[in-house]
């Protein structure tokens, strides 16, 4: 899983910074060239038409190169997750190899017998009391891993956090969002995800200042140092975070990033952003991982510690030892501070399960209509004018006779239906109010 995570971060998020150890010069050349059919995915996304990128991906043949085909699967998973198909996203991404974690039976007994399960939002808030930087990670194709950060926004704002730093942001994104006063569509990256966009929307409502800290400078790989660009990126991200708030000595920053950026220990020569941040600032960040202890649709590939407690999970959970110390699996002690256990996904209720976490969103049923041509149902925060540059708050693809349910925070919304060609179905744009 770690290799796949590295590929997602380096190849998908930042193709200009791809490192030789993950793809090799030939693969990098292919990914940057016009021969890469994945370019057509981003080009197809326009006017808020989330179906077009999926149609391009469905038409793609598998790549002969296994690593490049893995990337194709990750891109497919990303776009499926955006339209609310969380089950399909997991299938497209592909199950990881079975965890080879060596079980420490004493640590397992401690987890089972000597810990108290605590709601992750409350646990992280308490642990953040004396920290300036709180880093929470995500799995990029799993919108559920964005719910904890969303849930923390209000509480941490009350505790003095005023900055939200997102790996997904670039400097020009921040400028566009600031000018619009809300998240707006971009043609690349993760900002098209309704869950991430609503995280940003709520942050703006609460008065957070957004920070873009990604390293946008190109990097040439070095044959004598195969992870040179990876390490340079990690250090630059940490440096950018530090520089963004150096004018504000009392600044407290919530950072939402991907996968191993939260790691505080060098592994295989790879020094991660959190470790660089600690070195550059002299501050010990609170680092929160929620990618390792996450359920899979195939339980045989789950982390064995996770499998032992999965049936006890109803909400994202931190297992606390005496003194409110988070339990962390032995091999990850010193790598991150907090391990969040996410409930195992339910094939029958994947969206309902995760979007309902923390009580942020409410299920809002819509009376099914005779929209024979409708394929995608979308809900937008009420705005005036054209919806083509707006990011939906929630959306789902119609498949069969399932209930029409949107998961929305209290507020006013306007609905839209798209047909299979991505055209708005005329005459159907009802307004909807979700009471507080």
TARAKA-V306409 format. One record per pair of residues at least 6 apart in sequence whose ideal C-beta (glycine too) atoms are under 8 Angstrom apart, sorted by the first residue. I is the first residue (numbers start at 1). GAP is how many residues later the second one is. Records with the same first field share a line. If there is no record, write none. Layout:
I: GAP ; GAP
//
This chain:
1: 95 ; 96 ; 290
2: 257 ; 258
3: 19
4: 66 ; 70 ; 89 ; 90 ; 92
5: 134 ; 253 ; 254 ; 255 ; 286
6: 16 ; 224 ; 253 ; 254
7: 15 ; 16 ; 60 ; 63 ; 64 ; 67
8: 66 ; 132 ; 133 ; 250 ; 251
9: 131 ; 249 ; 250 ; 251 ; 252
10: 7 ; 8 ; 9 ; 12 ; 13 ; 219 ; 220 ; 223
11: 7 ; 11 ; 12 ; 20 ; 60
12: 59 ; 62 ; 63 ; 66 ; 128
13: 127 ; 154 ; 155 ; 176 ; 177 ; 201 ; 245
14: 200 ; 201 ; 219
15: 16 ; 17
16: 16 ; 200 ; 202 ; 203
17: 198 ; 201 ; 202 ; 212 ; 215 ; 216
18: 9 ; 10 ; 13 ; 203 ; 211
19: 202 ; 207 ; 208 ; 209 ; 210 ; 211
20: 8 ; 201 ; 202 ; 203 ; 206 ; 209
21: 205 ; 206 ; 209
22: 45
23: 8 ; 44 ; 45
25: 196
27: 38 ; 40 ; 41
28: 193
30: 6 ; 38
31: 7 ; 37 ; 40
37: 19 ; 23
38: 22 ; 33 ; 34 ; 37
40: 16
41: 12 ; 15 ; 16 ; 34 ; 38
42: 11 ; 145 ; 146
43: 144
44: 8 ; 9 ; 11 ; 12
45: 7 ; 8 ; 142 ; 147
46: 6 ; 141 ; 342
47: 341 ; 375
48: 137 ; 330 ; 339 ; 340 ; 341 ; 342 ; 343 ; 344
49: 369 ; 373
50: 29 ; 32 ; 33 ; 142 ; 326 ; 345 ; 368 ; 372
51: 32 ; 324 ; 325 ; 367 ; 369 ; 370 ; 371
52: 370
53: 26
54: 22 ; 25 ; 26 ; 29
57: 15 ; 18 ; 19 ; 22
60: 12
62: 7 ; 10
63: 6 ; 8 ; 9
70: 24
73: 19 ; 20 ; 21
74: 18 ; 19 ; 66 ; 67
76: 16 ; 17
77: 11 ; 12 ; 13 ; 15 ; 16 ; 64
78: 11 ; 62 ; 63 ; 112
80: 6 ; 8 ; 9 ; 12 ; 61
81: 8 ; 60 ; 61 ; 62 ; 112
82: 110 ; 111 ; 112 ; 313
83: 293 ; 312 ; 313 ; 314
84: 110 ; 267 ; 310 ; 311 ; 312 ; 313
85: 311 ; 312
86: 56 ; 57 ; 58 ; 259 ; 264 ; 265 ; 268
87: 210 ; 258 ; 260 ; 263
89: 52 ; 53
90: 51 ; 52 ; 206 ; 207 ; 255
91: 206
92: 49
93: 48
95: 201 ; 202 ; 203 ; 206
96: 200 ; 205
97: 204
98: 202 ; 203
99: 202 ; 203 ; 204 ; 205
101: 202 ; 203 ; 204 ; 228 ; 230
102: 229
103: 201 ; 202
104: 225 ; 226
107: 198 ; 222 ; 223
108: 196 ; 197 ; 200
110: 211 ; 217
111: 194 ; 197 ; 198 ; 208 ; 216
112: 196 ; 197
114: 207 ; 208
115: 204 ; 205 ; 206 ; 212
116: 203 ; 204
117: 195 ; 196 ; 200 ; 201 ; 202 ; 203
118: 199 ; 200 ; 201 ; 202 ; 206
119: 196 ; 197 ; 198 ; 199
120: 28 ; 170 ; 195 ; 196 ; 197 ; 198 ; 220
121: 27 ; 30 ; 31 ; 34 ; 195 ; 237
123: 195 ; 197 ; 201 ; 203 ; 215
124: 10 ; 12 ; 24 ; 28 ; 162 ; 164 ; 194 ; 214 ; 216
125: 27 ; 30 ; 31 ; 34
126: 198
127: 159 ; 197 ; 199 ; 210 ; 211
128: 6 ; 28 ; 31 ; 33 ; 158
129: 30
131: 121 ; 152 ; 153 ; 154 ; 155
132: 119 ; 120 ; 121 ; 149 ; 151 ; 153
133: 108 ; 119 ; 120 ; 122 ; 144 ; 148 ; 150 ; 152 ; 153
134: 18 ; 22 ; 27 ; 118 ; 119 ; 120 ; 121 ; 151 ; 152 ; 154
135: 120 ; 122 ; 126 ; 127 ; 138 ; 139 ; 142 ; 150 ; 151 ; 152 ; 153
136: 12 ; 13 ; 16 ; 118 ; 119 ; 120 ; 121 ; 126 ; 152 ; 154
137: 8 ; 119 ; 120 ; 121 ; 122 ; 123 ; 124 ; 125 ; 151 ; 152 ; 153 ; 154
138: 7 ; 8 ; 11 ; 118 ; 119 ; 120 ; 121 ; 152 ; 153
139: 6 ; 119 ; 120 ; 152 ; 155
140: 50 ; 118 ; 119
142: 152
143: 50 ; 51 ; 52 ; 53 ; 211 ; 212
144: 198 ; 201 ; 210 ; 211 ; 213
145: 145 ; 146 ; 149 ; 197
146: 47 ; 49 ; 50 ; 53 ; 110
147: 48 ; 169 ; 207 ; 208 ; 210 ; 211 ; 213
148: 140 ; 142 ; 168 ; 192 ; 209 ; 210
149: 50 ; 105 ; 107
150: 45 ; 48 ; 49 ; 52 ; 208 ; 210
151: 206 ; 207 ; 209
152: 102
153: 11 ; 46 ; 49 ; 50 ; 53 ; 55 ; 101
154: 48 ; 52
156: 96 ; 98
157: 49 ; 50 ; 51
159: 93
160: 90 ; 92
161: 47 ; 91 ; 92 ; 93
162: 45 ; 46 ; 47 ; 89 ; 90
163: 45 ; 46 ; 47 ; 48 ; 81 ; 82 ; 88 ; 89 ; 90 ; 91
164: 36 ; 39 ; 44 ; 45 ; 46 ; 47 ; 89 ; 90 ; 92
165: 45 ; 46 ; 47 ; 48 ; 76 ; 79 ; 88 ; 89 ; 90 ; 91
166: 30 ; 34 ; 44 ; 45 ; 46 ; 89 ; 90 ; 91
167: 46 ; 47 ; 70 ; 89 ; 90 ; 91 ; 94
168: 21 ; 22 ; 23 ; 28 ; 88
169: 22 ; 41 ; 42 ; 43 ; 44 ; 45
170: 19 ; 42 ; 44 ; 46
171: 41 ; 45
173: 13 ; 16 ; 18 ; 39
174: 36 ; 37 ; 38
176: 8 ; 10
177: 6 ; 7 ; 23 ; 27 ; 33
178: 32
181: 23
182: 19 ; 22 ; 199 ; 201 ; 208
183: 8 ; 14 ; 15 ; 17 ; 18 ; 208
184: 205 ; 206 ; 207
185: 6 ; 7 ; 203 ; 204 ; 205 ; 206
186: 6
190: 6
191: 6 ; 9 ; 200
192: 199
193: 198
194: 197 ; 198 ; 199 ; 200 ; 201
195: 160
197: 194 ; 195 ; 196
198: 195 ; 211
199: 57
200: 10
201: 180 ; 192
202: 207
203: 7
204: 6
208: 46
211: 30 ; 33 ; 34 ; 42
212: 28
213: 24 ; 27 ; 28 ; 31 ; 42
214: 23 ; 26
215: 17 ; 18 ; 21 ; 22 ; 25
217: 19
219: 9 ; 10 ; 13 ; 14
220: 9
221: 7 ; 8
222: 6
227: 41 ; 42 ; 43
230: 40
231: 38 ; 39 ; 40
234: 27 ; 36 ; 37 ; 38 ; 39 ; 41 ; 42
235: 36 ; 38 ; 41
237: 20 ; 24 ; 36 ; 39
238: 35 ; 36 ; 38 ; 39 ; 41 ; 42
239: 37 ; 41
241: 12 ; 14 ; 32 ; 36
242: 35 ; 38 ; 39
244: 9
245: 6 ; 8
255: 30
257: 16
259: 32
260: 10 ; 12
261: 11 ; 12 ; 13
262: 10 ; 11 ; 12 ; 25 ; 26 ; 27 ; 74
263: 9 ; 11 ; 12 ; 24 ; 72 ; 73
264: 8 ; 10 ; 11 ; 14 ; 21 ; 23 ; 70 ; 71 ; 72 ; 73
265: 7 ; 10 ; 69 ; 70
266: 6 ; 9
267: 68
274: 11 ; 13 ; 62
277: 6 ; 8
278: 6 ; 7
286: 51 ; 52
287: 49 ; 50 ; 51
288: 48 ; 49 ; 50 ; 52
289: 43 ; 46 ; 47 ; 49 ; 50 ; 51
290: 26 ; 49 ; 50 ; 52
292: 11 ; 14 ; 37 ; 40 ; 47
293: 10 ; 12 ; 13 ; 46 ; 47 ; 48 ; 49
294: 12 ; 48
295: 7 ; 11 ; 15 ; 18 ; 47 ; 48 ; 49 ; 50
296: 6 ; 48 ; 49
297: 48 ; 50
299: 8 ; 11 ; 45
302: 8
303: 26
305: 24
306: 35
309: 10 ; 32
310: 31 ; 33 ; 34
311: 33
313: 28 ; 29 ; 30 ; 31
314: 29
315: 28 ; 42 ; 43
316: 24 ; 25 ; 26 ; 27 ; 41 ; 42
317: 23 ; 24
318: 8 ; 9 ; 20 ; 21 ; 22 ; 23
319: 7 ; 8 ; 20 ; 22
320: 6 ; 7
321: 6
326: 11 ; 12 ; 13
327: 12
328: 7 ; 8 ; 9 ; 10 ; 11
329: 10
332: 7
343: 10 ; 11
345: 8 ; 9
346: 6 ; 7
351: 45 ; 54 ; 56
352: 11 ; 53 ; 55
355: 6 ; 39 ; 52
356: 7 ; 51
360: 49
361: 33 ; 46 ; 47 ; 48
362: 45 ; 46 ; 47 ; 48 ; 72
363: 42 ; 43 ; 44
364: 41 ; 42 ; 43 ; 44 ; 68 ; 70
365: 38 ; 39 ; 40
366: 11 ; 38 ; 39 ; 40 ; 49 ; 66
367: 37
368: 35 ; 36
369: 59
371: 46 ; 54 ; 57
373: 46 ; 47 ; 52
374: 24 ; 43 ; 44 ; 45 ; 51 ; 54
375: 22 ; 23 ; 42 ; 43 ; 44 ; 45
376: 19 ; 20 ; 21 ; 22 ; 41 ; 42
377: 18 ; 19 ; 21 ; 27 ; 29 ; 38 ; 39 ; 40
378: 14 ; 16 ; 17 ; 37 ; 38 ; 39 ; 40
379: 13 ; 14 ; 15 ; 16 ; 27 ; 29 ; 34 ; 35 ; 36 ; 53
380: 7 ; 10 ; 12 ; 13 ; 33 ; 34 ; 35 ; 36
381: 9 ; 12 ; 30 ; 31 ; 32
382: 29 ; 30 ; 31 ; 32 ; 49
383: 7 ; 31
387: 27 ; 29
393: 13 ; 15 ; 16 ; 20
394: 12 ; 13 ; 14
395: 11
396: 9 ; 10
398: 6
406: 7 ; 9
408: 24 ; 26
409: 25
410: 24 ; 25 ; 26
411: 22 ; 23
412: 19 ; 20 ; 21 ; 22
413: 18 ; 19 ; 20 ; 21
414: 15 ; 16 ; 17 ; 18
415: 13 ; 14 ; 15 ; 16 ; 17
416: 8 ; 9 ; 12 ; 13
417: 7 ; 8 ; 11
418: 6 ; 7
419: 6
//
